[in-house]
């Protein structure tokens, strides 16, 4: 969940400006705490703020590495990229329950 910073911003946020189809694309990250529901153990991470996603997402690899319990979804979810194409990582198959602190 880390994005390299392009310029410094106030503490807790970082910004990187890239080009997408000739237009500047701004990415803003913020430090947040994620707390596992089962153990109340927490970690600090950098998260993308307002990615345009419909919901909150994290990679299954990250979730497993951090010890979050993955729960199988009853109905799998499609993931589409900004350009409307299907994401190469495939469907979302699991969810995790976490407390988020900012």
N, CA, C and O atoms as a GROMACS GRO file, in nm:
protein
  408
    1UNK      N    1   0.081  -0.118   0.000
    1UNK     CA    2   0.000   0.000   0.000
    1UNK      C    3   0.086   0.125   0.000
    1UNK      O    4   0.040   0.231   0.044
    2UNK      N    5   0.208   0.117  -0.048
    2UNK     CA    6   0.296   0.233  -0.046
    2UNK      C    7   0.309   0.289  -0.185
    2UNK      O    8   0.326   0.215  -0.282
    3UNK      N    9   0.302   0.420  -0.195
    3UNK     CA   10   0.323   0.489  -0.321
    3UNK      C   11   0.439   0.585  -0.300
    3UNK      O   12   0.441   0.660  -0.203
    4UNK      N   13   0.534   0.582  -0.391
    4UNK     CA   14   0.648   0.672  -0.379
    4UNK      C   15   0.603   0.817  -0.394
    4UNK      O   16   0.519   0.849  -0.477
    5UNK      N   17   0.661   0.902  -0.311
    5UNK     CA   18   0.621   1.043  -0.312
    5UNK      C   19   0.696   1.118  -0.420
    5UNK      O   20   0.814   1.093  -0.445
    6UNK      N   21   0.626   1.210  -0.484
    6UNK     CA   22   0.689   1.295  -0.584
    6UNK      C   23   0.728   1.430  -0.524
    6UNK      O   24   0.833   1.484  -0.561
    7UNK      N   25   0.649   1.485  -0.435
    7UNK     CA   26   0.677   1.613  -0.369
    7UNK      C   27   0.636   1.604  -0.224
    7UNK      O   28   0.552   1.520  -0.188
    8UNK      N   29   0.692   1.688  -0.139
    8UNK     CA   30   0.651   1.684   0.002
    8UNK      C   31   0.525   1.766   0.022
    8UNK      O   32   0.504   1.870  -0.040
    9UNK      N   33   0.444   1.716   0.111
    9UNK     CA   34   0.319   1.781   0.150
    9UNK      C   35   0.311   1.780   0.302
    9UNK      O   36   0.400   1.724   0.366
   10UNK      N   37   0.210   1.840   0.361
   10UNK     CA   38   0.198   1.837   0.507
   10UNK      C   39   0.204   1.694   0.560
   10UNK      O   40   0.168   1.599   0.491
   11UNK      N   41   0.250   1.680   0.684
   11UNK     CA   42   0.267   1.549   0.744
   11UNK      C   43   0.140   1.465   0.730
   11UNK      O   44   0.029   1.513   0.751
   12UNK      N   45   0.161   1.338   0.695
   12UNK     CA   46   0.049   1.247   0.680
   12UNK      C   47   0.000   1.235   0.537
   12UNK      O   48  -0.075   1.143   0.506
   13UNK      N   49   0.040   1.328   0.448
   13UNK     CA   50  -0.002   1.316   0.309
   13UNK      C   51   0.120   1.326   0.219
   13UNK      O   52   0.217   1.395   0.251
   14UNK      N   53   0.114   1.257   0.106
   14UNK     CA   54   0.217   1.266   0.005
   14UNK      C   55   0.146   1.272  -0.128
   14UNK      O   56   0.034   1.223  -0.142
   15UNK      N   57   0.211   1.332  -0.226
   15UNK     CA   58   0.146   1.348  -0.354
   15UNK      C   59   0.244   1.314  -0.465
   15UNK      O   60   0.361   1.351  -0.459
   16UNK      N   61   0.196   1.244  -0.564
   16UNK     CA   62   0.276   1.212  -0.682
   16UNK      C   63   0.194   1.254  -0.803
   16UNK      O   64   0.076   1.221  -0.813
   17UNK      N   65   0.256   1.327  -0.894
   17UNK     CA   66   0.185   1.368  -1.014
   17UNK      C   67   0.238   1.286  -1.130
   17UNK      O   68   0.358   1.284  -1.156
   18UNK      N   69   0.148   1.218  -1.200
   18UNK     CA   70   0.184   1.138  -1.317
   18UNK      C   71   0.094   1.180  -1.432
   18UNK      O   72  -0.002   1.256  -1.413
   19UNK      N   73   0.124   1.130  -1.549
   19UNK     CA   74   0.042   1.159  -1.666
   19UNK      C   75  -0.035   1.033  -1.702
   19UNK      O   76   0.020   0.923  -1.703
   20UNK      N   77  -0.163   1.051  -1.732
   20UNK     CA   78  -0.245   0.941  -1.781
   20UNK      C   79  -0.320   0.994  -1.902
   20UNK      O   80  -0.401   1.085  -1.890
   21UNK      N   81  -0.292   0.937  -2.016
   21UNK     CA   82  -0.352   0.981  -2.141
   21UNK      C   83  -0.337   1.132  -2.158
   21UNK      O   84  -0.431   1.201  -2.197
   22UNK      N   85  -0.216   1.184  -2.128
   22UNK     CA   86  -0.187   1.325  -2.148
   22UNK      C   87  -0.237   1.417  -2.039
   22UNK      O   88  -0.206   1.536  -2.041
   23UNK      N   89  -0.315   1.365  -1.943
   23UNK     CA   90  -0.369   1.449  -1.834
   23UNK      C   91  -0.291   1.422  -1.706
   23UNK      O   92  -0.252   1.308  -1.681
   24UNK      N   93  -0.268   1.525  -1.626
   24UNK     CA   94  -0.202   1.500  -1.497
   24UNK      C   95  -0.293   1.416  -1.407
   24UNK      O   96  -0.414   1.438  -1.402
   25UNK      N   97  -0.235   1.323  -1.338
   25UNK     CA   98  -0.308   1.237  -1.245
   25UNK      C   99  -0.246   1.257  -1.107
   25UNK      O  100  -0.127   1.234  -1.089
   26UNK      N  101  -0.324   1.300  -1.012
   26UNK     CA  102  -0.273   1.324  -0.877
   26UNK      C  103  -0.308   1.206  -0.787
   26UNK      O  104  -0.421   1.157  -0.786
   27UNK      N  105  -0.208   1.162  -0.712
   27UNK     CA  106  -0.228   1.055  -0.615
   27UNK      C  107  -0.191   1.111  -0.478
   27UNK      O  108  -0.080   1.160  -0.459
   28UNK      N  109  -0.283   1.103  -0.385
   28UNK     CA  110  -0.258   1.154  -0.250
   28UNK      C  111  -0.269   1.036  -0.155
   28UNK      O  112  -0.367   0.961  -0.157
   29UNK      N  113  -0.168   1.020  -0.072
   29UNK     CA  114  -0.170   0.913   0.027
   29UNK      C  115  -0.179   0.972   0.166
   29UNK      O  116  -0.142   1.088   0.190
   30UNK      N  117  -0.228   0.891   0.257
   30UNK     CA  118  -0.242   0.933   0.397
   30UNK      C  119  -0.203   0.814   0.484
   30UNK      O  120  -0.232   0.699   0.450
   31UNK      N  121  -0.138   0.842   0.596
   31UNK     CA  122  -0.104   0.735   0.690
   31UNK      C  123  -0.228   0.698   0.770
   31UNK      O  124  -0.293   0.786   0.827
   32UNK      N  125  -0.259   0.570   0.775
   32UNK     CA  126  -0.374   0.522   0.852
   32UNK      C  127  -0.332   0.403   0.936
   32UNK      O  128  -0.230   0.338   0.909
   33UNK      N  129  -0.410   0.375   1.037
   33UNK     CA  130  -0.391   0.255   1.118
   33UNK      C  131  -0.495   0.152   1.082
   33UNK      O  132  -0.612   0.184   1.066
   34UNK      N  133  -0.452   0.028   1.067
   34UNK     CA  134  -0.542  -0.085   1.044
   34UNK      C  135  -0.533  -0.175   1.166
   34UNK      O  136  -0.424  -0.215   1.206
   35UNK      N  137  -0.646  -0.208   1.225
   35UNK     CA  138  -0.649  -0.292   1.345
   35UNK      C  139  -0.723  -0.421   1.314
   35UNK      O  140  -0.836  -0.420   1.266
   36UNK      N  141  -0.657  -0.533   1.344
   36UNK     CA  142  -0.722  -0.664   1.327
   36UNK      C  143  -0.832  -0.678   1.432
   36UNK      O  144  -0.809  -0.652   1.550
   37UNK      N  145  -0.948  -0.720   1.389
   37UNK     CA  146  -1.064  -0.734   1.478
   37UNK      C  147  -1.040  -0.842   1.584
   37UNK      O  148  -1.074  -0.823   1.701
   38UNK      N  149  -0.981  -0.954   1.543
   38UNK     CA  150  -0.965  -1.068   1.634
   38UNK      C  151  -0.864  -1.045   1.745
   38UNK      O  152  -0.884  -1.093   1.857
   39UNK      N  153  -0.755  -0.973   1.717
   39UNK     CA  154  -0.649  -0.957   1.816
   39UNK      C  155  -0.630  -0.813   1.864
   39UNK      O  156  -0.555  -0.789   1.959
   40UNK      N  157  -0.695  -0.719   1.801
   40UNK     CA  158  -0.680  -0.577   1.828
   40UNK      C  159  -0.536  -0.529   1.804
   40UNK      O  160  -0.497  -0.423   1.854
   41UNK      N  161  -0.458  -0.605   1.728
   41UNK     CA  162  -0.323  -0.562   1.691
   41UNK      C  163  -0.335  -0.469   1.572
   41UNK      O  164  -0.418  -0.490   1.483
   42UNK      N  165  -0.250  -0.365   1.570
   42UNK     CA  166  -0.258  -0.268   1.463
   42UNK      C  167  -0.127  -0.247   1.392
   42UNK      O  168  -0.020  -0.277   1.444
   43UNK      N  169  -0.138  -0.193   1.271
   43UNK     CA  170  -0.021  -0.155   1.192
   43UNK      C  171  -0.050  -0.020   1.128
   43UNK      O  172  -0.166   0.017   1.109
   44UNK      N  173   0.056   0.054   1.096
   44UNK     CA  174   0.044   0.180   1.023
   44UNK      C  175   0.082   0.156   0.878
   44UNK      O  176   0.182   0.089   0.850
   45UNK      N  177   0.004   0.210   0.787
   45UNK     CA  178   0.030   0.195   0.643
   45UNK      C  179   0.001   0.327   0.573
   45UNK      O  180  -0.062   0.416   0.630
   46UNK      N  181   0.048   0.338   0.450
   46UNK     CA  182   0.011   0.451   0.365
   46UNK      C  183  -0.098   0.401   0.272
   46UNK      O  184  -0.082   0.299   0.206
   47UNK      N  185  -0.208   0.475   0.267
   47UNK     CA  186  -0.322   0.435   0.184
   47UNK      C  187  -0.350   0.544   0.082
   47UNK      O  188  -0.330   0.663   0.109
   48UNK      N  189  -0.396   0.504  -0.034
   48UNK     CA  190  -0.435   0.597  -0.138
   48UNK      C  191  -0.567   0.662  -0.099
   48UNK      O  192  -0.664   0.592  -0.071
   49UNK      N  193  -0.570   0.792  -0.097
   49UNK     CA  194  -0.690   0.866  -0.058
   49UNK      C  195  -0.771   0.899  -0.183
   49UNK      O  196  -0.717   0.953  -0.279
   50UNK      N  197  -0.900   0.866  -0.181
   50UNK     CA  198  -0.992   0.894  -0.291
   50UNK      C  199  -0.939   0.842  -0.424
   50UNK      O  200  -0.911   0.920  -0.515
   51UNK      N  201  -0.925   0.712  -0.433
   51UNK     CA  202  -0.877   0.649  -0.556
   51UNK      C  203  -0.984   0.645  -0.663
   51UNK      O  204  -0.955   0.613  -0.778
   52UNK      N  205  -1.107   0.676  -0.627
   52UNK     CA  206  -1.217   0.664  -0.720
   52UNK      C  207  -1.280   0.526  -0.716
   52UNK      O  208  -1.375   0.499  -0.788
   53UNK      N  209  -1.228   0.440  -0.630
   53UNK     CA  210  -1.282   0.305  -0.616
   53UNK      C  211  -1.419   0.311  -0.550
   53UNK      O  212  -1.448   0.403  -0.473
   54UNK      N  213  -1.502   0.215  -0.582
   54UNK     CA  214  -1.636   0.208  -0.524
   54UNK      C  215  -1.630   0.173  -0.376
   54UNK      O  216  -1.716   0.215  -0.298
   55UNK      N  217  -1.529   0.096  -0.336
   55UNK     CA  218  -1.514   0.055  -0.197
   55UNK      C  219  -1.369   0.063  -0.154
   55UNK      O  220  -1.284   0.110  -0.229
   56UNK      N  221  -1.342   0.016  -0.034
   56UNK     CA  222  -1.206   0.012   0.019
   56UNK      C  223  -1.145  -0.123  -0.016
   56UNK      O  224  -1.208  -0.226   0.004
   57UNK      N  225  -1.024  -0.122  -0.069
   57UNK     CA  226  -0.961  -0.246  -0.112
   57UNK      C  227  -0.817  -0.256  -0.063
   57UNK      O  228  -0.750  -0.155  -0.043
   58UNK      N  229  -0.772  -0.380  -0.044
   58UNK     CA  230  -0.631  -0.409  -0.017
   58UNK      C  231  -0.600  -0.540  -0.088
   58UNK      O  232  -0.690  -0.620  -0.114
   59UNK      N  233  -0.476  -0.561  -0.121
   59UNK     CA  234  -0.440  -0.684  -0.191
   59UNK      C  235  -0.450  -0.804  -0.097
   59UNK      O  236  -0.424  -0.792   0.023
   60UNK      N  237  -0.488  -0.918  -0.152
   60UNK     CA  238  -0.498  -1.039  -0.069
   60UNK      C  239  -0.360  -1.079  -0.018
   60UNK      O  240  -0.348  -1.134   0.091
   61UNK      N  241  -0.256  -1.053  -0.097
   61UNK     CA  242  -0.119  -1.084  -0.055
   61UNK      C  243  -0.083  -1.002   0.070
   61UNK      O  244  -0.027  -1.056   0.166
   62UNK      N  245  -0.116  -0.873   0.069
   62UNK     CA  246  -0.090  -0.787   0.184
   62UNK      C  247  -0.170  -0.835   0.305
   62UNK      O  248  -0.116  -0.845   0.416
   63UNK      N  249  -0.298  -0.866   0.284
   63UNK     CA  250  -0.385  -0.910   0.394
   63UNK      C  251  -0.330  -1.037   0.459
   63UNK      O  252  -0.326  -1.047   0.581
   64UNK      N  253  -0.289  -1.133   0.378
   64UNK     CA  254  -0.234  -1.259   0.431
   64UNK      C  255  -0.104  -1.233   0.506
   64UNK      O  256  -0.083  -1.286   0.616
   65UNK      N  257  -0.016  -1.152   0.447
   65UNK     CA  258   0.113  -1.122   0.510
   65UNK      C  259   0.096  -1.056   0.646
   65UNK      O  260   0.175  -1.081   0.738
   66UNK      N  261  -0.007  -0.972   0.660
   66UNK     CA  262  -0.031  -0.902   0.785
   66UNK      C  263  -0.116  -0.981   0.884
   66UNK      O  264  -0.141  -0.935   0.995
   67UNK      N  265  -0.161  -1.099   0.845
   67UNK     CA  266  -0.235  -1.186   0.936
   67UNK      C  267  -0.384  -1.158   0.945
   67UNK      O  268  -0.449  -1.204   1.039
   68UNK      N  269  -0.440  -1.082   0.849
   68UNK     CA  270  -0.584  -1.059   0.848
   68UNK      C  271  -0.655  -1.188   0.806
   68UNK      O  272  -0.606  -1.261   0.720
   69UNK      N  273  -0.770  -1.213   0.868
   69UNK     CA  274  -0.848  -1.332   0.834
   69UNK      C  275  -0.933  -1.302   0.711
   69UNK      O  276  -1.019  -1.214   0.714
   70UNK      N  277  -0.909  -1.376   0.603
   70UNK     CA  278  -0.986  -1.359   0.482
   70UNK      C  279  -1.115  -1.439   0.490
   70UNK      O  280  -1.113  -1.556   0.526
   71UNK      N  281  -1.226  -1.374   0.457
   71UNK     CA  282  -1.356  -1.441   0.454
   71UNK      C  283  -1.400  -1.449   0.309
   71UNK      O  284  -1.398  -1.349   0.237
   72UNK      N  285  -1.440  -1.568   0.266
   72UNK     CA  286  -1.485  -1.589   0.128
   72UNK      C  287  -1.615  -1.513   0.104
   72UNK      O  288  -1.708  -1.522   0.185
   73UNK      N  289  -1.623  -1.438  -0.005
   73UNK     CA  290  -1.746  -1.368  -0.042
   73UNK      C  291  -1.846  -1.467  -0.100
   73UNK      O  292  -1.809  -1.561  -0.169
   74UNK      N  293  -1.973  -1.444  -0.072
   74UNK     CA  294  -2.078  -1.528  -0.130
   74UNK      C  295  -2.087  -1.505  -0.280
   74UNK      O  296  -2.114  -1.597  -0.357
   75UNK      N  297  -2.065  -1.381  -0.319
   75UNK     CA  298  -2.071  -1.344  -0.460
   75UNK      C  299  -1.943  -1.272  -0.499
   75UNK      O  300  -1.911  -1.169  -0.439
   76UNK      N  301  -1.869  -1.322  -0.598
   76UNK     CA  302  -1.744  -1.260  -0.640
   76UNK      C  303  -1.773  -1.125  -0.706
   76UNK      O  304  -1.880  -1.104  -0.763
   77UNK      N  305  -1.674  -1.034  -0.697
   77UNK     CA  306  -1.692  -0.898  -0.750
   77UNK      C  307  -1.593  -0.872  -0.863
   77UNK      O  308  -1.474  -0.901  -0.850
   78UNK      N  309  -1.643  -0.816  -0.975
   78UNK     CA  310  -1.557  -0.772  -1.084
   78UNK      C  311  -1.481  -0.648  -1.042
   78UNK      O  312  -1.530  -0.568  -0.963
   79UNK      N  313  -1.360  -0.633  -1.095
   79UNK     CA  314  -1.280  -0.514  -1.071
   79UNK      C  315  -1.248  -0.453  -1.206
   79UNK      O  316  -1.194  -0.520  -1.294
   80UNK      N  317  -1.282  -0.327  -1.222
   80UNK     CA  318  -1.254  -0.256  -1.347
   80UNK      C  319  -1.152  -0.146  -1.322
   80UNK      O  320  -1.150  -0.083  -1.216
   81UNK      N  321  -1.067  -0.124  -1.420
   81UNK     CA  322  -0.968  -0.017  -1.416
   81UNK      C  323  -1.033   0.115  -1.454
   81UNK      O  324  -1.149   0.119  -1.495
   82UNK      N  325  -0.958   0.223  -1.441
   82UNK     CA  326  -1.009   0.356  -1.474
   82UNK      C  327  -1.060   0.362  -1.617
   82UNK      O  328  -1.158   0.430  -1.645
   83UNK      N  329  -0.994   0.292  -1.708
   83UNK     CA  330  -1.034   0.295  -1.849
   83UNK      C  331  -1.151   0.201  -1.880
   83UNK      O  332  -1.192   0.190  -1.996
   84UNK      N  333  -1.204   0.133  -1.779
   84UNK     CA  334  -1.319   0.045  -1.799
   84UNK      C  335  -1.284  -0.101  -1.827
   84UNK      O  336  -1.372  -0.187  -1.827
   85UNK      N  337  -1.156  -0.129  -1.850
   85UNK     CA  338  -1.116  -0.268  -1.877
   85UNK      C  339  -1.116  -0.349  -1.748
   85UNK      O  340  -1.104  -0.294  -1.638
   86UNK      N  341  -1.131  -0.482  -1.761
   86UNK     CA  342  -1.126  -0.570  -1.644
   86UNK      C  343  -0.983  -0.574  -1.589
   86UNK      O  344  -0.888  -0.580  -1.666
   87UNK      N  345  -0.970  -0.571  -1.459
   87UNK     CA  346  -0.838  -0.576  -1.396
   87UNK      C  347  -0.775  -0.712  -1.416
   87UNK      O  348  -0.841  -0.815  -1.404
   88UNK      N  349  -0.644  -0.713  -1.446
   88UNK     CA  350  -0.574  -0.839  -1.474
   88UNK      C  351  -0.563  -0.929  -1.351
   88UNK      O  352  -0.539  -1.049  -1.365
   89UNK      N  353  -0.580  -0.874  -1.231
   89UNK     CA  354  -0.571  -0.954  -1.109
   89UNK      C  355  -0.696  -1.038  -1.088
   89UNK      O  356  -0.698  -1.126  -1.002
   90UNK      N  357  -0.800  -1.012  -1.165
   90UNK     CA  358  -0.920  -1.094  -1.158
   90UNK      C  359  -1.022  -1.044  -1.058
   90UNK      O  360  -1.020  -0.929  -1.015
   91UNK      N  361  -1.113  -1.134  -1.022
   91UNK     CA  362  -1.225  -1.102  -0.934
   91UNK      C  363  -1.181  -1.088  -0.788
   91UNK      O  364  -1.080  -1.144  -0.746
   92UNK      N  365  -1.259  -1.011  -0.712
   92UNK     CA  366  -1.239  -1.005  -0.567
   92UNK      C  367  -1.314  -1.124  -0.509
   92UNK      O  368  -1.435  -1.138  -0.530
   93UNK      N  369  -1.243  -1.211  -0.436
   93UNK     CA  370  -1.299  -1.334  -0.384
   93UNK      C  371  -1.319  -1.332  -0.233
   93UNK      O  372  -1.397  -1.410  -0.179
   94UNK      N  373  -1.246  -1.242  -0.163
   94UNK     CA  374  -1.248  -1.241  -0.016
   94UNK      C  375  -1.267  -1.100   0.038
   94UNK      O  376  -1.252  -1.002  -0.034
   95UNK      N  377  -1.300  -1.094   0.164
   95UNK     CA  378  -1.307  -0.967   0.237
   95UNK      C  379  -1.238  -0.985   0.371
   95UNK      O  380  -1.218  -1.097   0.418
   96UNK      N  381  -1.201  -0.873   0.432
   96UNK     CA  382  -1.147  -0.875   0.569
   96UNK      C  383  -1.223  -0.770   0.650
   96UNK      O  384  -1.271  -0.670   0.595
   97UNK      N  385  -1.231  -0.793   0.778
   97UNK     CA  386  -1.291  -0.695   0.868
   97UNK      C  387  -1.180  -0.630   0.948
   97UNK      O  388  -1.105  -0.698   1.017
   98UNK      N  389  -1.170  -0.498   0.937
   98UNK     CA  390  -1.067  -0.422   1.009
   98UNK      C  391  -1.126  -0.293   1.062
   98UNK      O  392  -1.225  -0.242   1.008
   99UNK      N  393  -1.066  -0.242   1.166
   99UNK     CA  394  -1.094  -0.106   1.210
   99UNK      C  395  -0.989  -0.018   1.145
   99UNK      O  396  -0.872  -0.053   1.140
  100UNK      N  397  -1.032   0.098   1.095
  100UNK     CA  398  -0.942   0.191   1.030
  100UNK      C  399  -0.938   0.319   1.112
  100UNK      O  400  -1.041   0.374   1.149
  101UNK      N  401  -0.816   0.366   1.140
  101UNK     CA  402  -0.796   0.488   1.216
  101UNK      C  403  -0.712   0.584   1.134
  101UNK      O  404  -0.613   0.544   1.071
  102UNK      N  405  -0.751   0.711   1.135
  102UNK     CA  406  -0.673   0.811   1.063
  102UNK      C  407  -0.647   0.932   1.150
  102UNK      O  408  -0.583   1.027   1.107
   0.00000   0.00000   0.00000
